Structure formats: C-alpha cells, structure tokens
Amino acid sequence: MDARVLWILISLYVLVFAISGVVGGGGVFKVQHKYNGLERTVREIKKHDIRRHGRSLIGIDLPLGGDGRPTDSGLYYTKIGIGTPSNDYYVHVDTGSDIFWVNCIECKQCPKKSDLGIDLRLYNPHTSSTGQTVGCDDQFCQTLAQGPVPNCSPGALCEYVMKYGDGSETGGYVVKDVINYDQVSGNLQTTKGNASVTFGYVNCATSVGVVLHQVACSRQSMMATDGILGFGQSSTSVISQLASAKKVRKIFAHCLDSKNGGGIFAIGNVVQPKVQTTPLVPNQPHYNINLENIQVGNDKIPADELGSQTVIDSGTTLAYLPQKLYDPLISKIQYYPTRLSCMISKVRSSDSQTTTANTMEFPSQSFQVNPSI
C-alpha cells in the first residue's frame, strides 16, 4: 500500500460533519446497518473493501467504532422514493461514490432477492410520469465523460460505463426523475419533500456489448440492494445536485444509532452544538483529512510525519493502515492484557495482516486529527 496515502477508513462515527440534530428544510433518510446482527468473516469483509479501494484509487468511486467486532461492521443503506407515483428503493449510502444509480427493469442478471429482509425493485422510467431520458449532449453526460461525448448524435441517449480500479464495471443509461424524501422543519416536524435529480439506471449489458460485473449484475443475494446513493464531492452526486437546485445546503451528517449502527442520514441544515470539527484537505476527489497520531492508552503513535491523508468512507468496513503505522500500533496494544489473534490474508501482490481481539479488556484507542476530534 502506498505510504503516501493513509487508507484509514474510519467509521462515520467521526464523519466529515459530526452532528447531534437537524433543523430547517434538510432532507432526512433513515439509515440501516447492512451487516447489523450478521456474523461476517473478516475475509468476506476484506474482499468487499478491496473492491472499494480499487474503485477509489482511480477517483471514479466511501469505521473505528461499533462494539469492537469487525464482523458486526458494514455498509449502510436507506430507503428512498423514486418516480411519480413514487416507488421505494433500498440503496447504499456511499460517501465515496459520485453517482446515484439503481438497477433497471431490463436487467436480467440483477439480484431478485436479498437476505437483508428488504424487497428489491427494478426501476422502469417509462412507468413514471416524471421520468425523462437524458441525451448524450446533456451537461451531466459530458461531466461523466469528462468532456464532449464521442460520436454523439441528435437524439442519442446518454450511455455510460464506469470502469473501476479492481476491473469491475457498472453502467447503463442516464435518466432524470423525481426523488422523494422526508424534510425536517424548525419544530422538528417532518414533511415530504422532492427534487428532480439525474442518475444512472444500470443494465447488465450496454449497446457496445460490454458485460458488467459490478454488484448490480451479481447473482449473489446475501447483501443485495437496489443501487448506490452517491454522496461524493463531484457535481454529479446527489448532494451536489440538491445543493445546485437550492433544495438544501451542501452539508450532510450521519447520526448513528448507538444500538444497531444505523440511525439518520441528514442533509441540508444541520445543528452543530458542542461538536468539534476537522478541516477537509482541499482539492481532493474524496473526503480526506489529516491524521496527526493514533493513541493507545496513554501512548501516542505519530502519523503526521508520514505526510499521509485519511479517507472518510461510509462504504468500507475495516480500518486500513500502512505497515509503518500498523506495526507500532500492534506493539503498543500488546503491552496491555489482551489476547490477540492474527490472521494473514493475501491482498493483490502483498500480504495483509488482520488482527482481532478476544477480550473485553482491549485498550482504548483514538485517531486524532487536526484539530482533534
């Protein structure tokens, strides 16, 4: 792993914007913890995280916290209404993705069921009175293509394929439709809100014959959802579109449920009493912050000397550190009366160590950023 990039993917426990409440016109989504109550092996979670890291590294493509068991940590998903009349879809809330997409009605290989206990649904723009196809000359399409779309002819649809660093792909067409959500007024009463947003509806094969292998086209049903709700920094993300339409301020927060790891995902106006913040590193494709040190008990391990940055990502389960931080961290922990078990797993061309503790006396740890959270 590149020592210049510190892939410590911290829980939304200390998300980009920590909060304790919401007010005034902001959108609110109830968030579920994807792996809540499910015993997942570290190997399965690492496999998921590796796929995410491959995507994030090329910029197309999001926990310390919880109860201390990595098998209970995971992704977050929420229910959102799309179309007129509105239909409910369950999507990952992903701060590391720049586009919102759902599986489309033409998808033959998309999951039919999910072990999450949710009903999966395929999106059909033709059954929504507010659904509109998007042309290849649309600004949204040109943003995805990073310039004018080659061979774009009048009336041609916006077709996209996103290739990720791990070799997987997702793609289909682009559509504009209405999303429906709850908004909170100043007296903490919720009312229904809606906005028109542009998003992808994923097909498992495009007209150019590309076969897609991303989660949308997987037959695996255990953790399947209907798509991804991207909250990245690009102008194509949902938060950017809502802010551009002056529906909300460009600010969001994940209010964690202390019991189940779900909670509320709030966007727009956010109350921030007695909350410490840390600045984002400017001009970065993701939500990066500077890590100063890692504290184990009373001992501190300096991290700022590495010149590395930390990525805040709601879609990654474990914490990942370069070897120069991992080794001293484990050494510090071993001074305490813990019983540690180590597992070596192969990641690409290098070995990756996963450490778990089997005791309630695991020493307290904190990741300190600038200024301290």
C-alpha positions, 0 to 999 in steps of 0.5 A: 500500500502506498505510504503516501496515502493513509487508507484509514477508513474510519467509521462515520462515527467521526464523519466529515460533519459530526452532528447531534440534530437537524433543523430547517428544510434538510432532507432526512433518510433513515439509515440501516446497518447492512451487516447489523446482527450478521456474523461476517468473516473478516475475509468476506469483509476484506474482499468487499473493501478491496473492491472499494479501494480499487474503485477509489484509487482511480477517483471514479468511486466511501469505521473505528467504532461499533462494539469492537467486532469487525464482523458486526461492521458494514455498509449502510443503506436507506430507503428512498422514493423514486418516480411519480407515483413514487416507488421505494428503493433500498440503496447504499449510502456511499460517501465515496461514490459520485453517482446515484444509480439503481438497477433497471427493469431490463436487467436480467442478471440483477439480484431478485432477492436479498437476505437483508429482509428488504424487497428489491425493485427494478426501476422502469422510467417509462412507468413514471410520469416524471421520468425523462431520458437524458441525451448524450449532449446533456451537461451531466453526460459530458461531466461523466465523460469528462468532456464532449461525448464521442460520436454523439448524435441528435437524439442519442441517449446518454450511455455510460460505463464506469470502469473501476480500479479492481476491473469491475464495471457498472453502467447503463443509461442516464435518466432524470426523475423525481426523488422523494424524501422526508424534510425536517422543519424548525419544530422538528416536524417532518414533511415530504419533500422532492427534487428532480435529480439525474442518475444512472439506471444500470443494465447488465449489458450496454449497446457496445456489448460490454458485460458488467460485473459490478454488484448490480449484475451479481447473482449473489443475494446475501447483501443485495440492494437496489443501487448506490446513493452517491454522496461524493464531492463531484457535481454529479452526486446527489448532494451536489445536485440538491445543493445546485437546485437550492433544495438544501445546503451542501452539508450532510451528517450521519447520526448513528444509532448507538444500538444497531449502527444505523440511525439518520442520514441528514442533509441540508441544515444541520445543528452543530452544538458542542461538536468539534470539527476537522478541516477537509484537505482541499482539492481532493476527489474524496473526503480526506483529512489529516491524521496527526497520531493514533493513541493507545492508552496513554501512548501516542503513535505519530502519523503526521510525519508520514505526510499521509491523508485519511479517507472518510468512507461510509462504504468500507468496513475495516480500518486500513493502515500502512505497515509503518503505522500498523506495526507500532500500533500492534506493539503498543496494544500488546503491552496491555492484557489482551489476547490477540489473534492474527490472521494473514490474508493475501491482498493483490501482490502483498500480504495483509495482516488482520488482527482481532481481539478476544477480550473485553479488556482491549485498550482504548484507542483514538485517531486524532486529527487536526484539530482533534476530534 
